[in-house]
């Protein structure tokens, strides 16, 4: 499976932060049922690697499941053992370096042109522009002028209303956390999460 192609087709990468592995797994189930099938579990979630392992054993390989906020080499090793399909980092971290060493697809966080090029030179499959909201879709469009072939994923402060603008500016996909998850990762309504997922999918389908 071509991860870049699939992210470009699915357009929404859900970022799951929860109070524990069971709540994370519950959110994953809700999102997959709602049609969001590209997901990362942030390691800010206690037991995040456990949630990834459980979800990976439960869902078909067509569900893209990765690990986010991978900061250290040890975390990269841990999520590899949990069978994460890819790694997401907020920056060029030791975890990013280790993921490349392990051959695990890396979505590496960056913001400036220098950082974007550094992430690609490291071996990142795609670059996560974070925090995207800081400069907005126009900034992403400007980045793509000198870097037209760089696969960029916009992450940070993106809601259903703004998501299409990032895709139209050239983002491969958008990564969405709290505007999608809301309080579901803390025990909030799963039906409300499903409704927000439907809103995001409807929004990006027209971009």
C-alpha positions, 0 to 999 in steps of 0.5 A: 500500500502506498501511504502517500497515495492513501493519505492523499485520497483519504485527506483527513488524518485523525490525531487521537489523544486520550486519557488511556488506551481503552478510550483511545481504542474507543475513539478509533472504533468510532472514527473508523465506523464513521469513515475516517480510516487514517489515524495516529495515536499520540504518545501523549496518551498514556498507554498509547503504544498499547492502544496501537497494538490492540487496534492493529490486531482488531482492524483490517490493514486498510485502516492506516494506523500510526504513532504520533508525538514520537520524540525518542529513539526508545519510543520509535522502537516501542511503536515499531513493536506495536506494529504502527504503520507510520510515525509522526513527529512534531519536529526533527526528533531523535525518534524521527532519526530512529524511525528512518533507521528502522524503515518506518514511514516518517511524517516529520514535523517542520515549519520553516523552509530550512526545516522542511528541507532538513526533514526531507533530507533525513528521509521523511516520507512527508512533512507535517507543517506544524503549527499550520494555523500560525500562518494559515493556508497562504503560507503553505501555498508559498512553501510549495512555490520553491518546493512543488514536489514536497508532500506537505500535511497541514496540522495544528488548529485546523477545523472543518471550515478551514480544512478545504483551504489547506487542501486547495493550497496544496496540502496532501492531507490535513491532520486534525486533533482537538477540533475533531476529537473534542472531549471524546478522548476524555470520556465525552460523547462518541456519537458527537465524535462521529458527527464531527467526523462526518462534518470533516469528511463532507468538508474535504470531499469538496476541496 
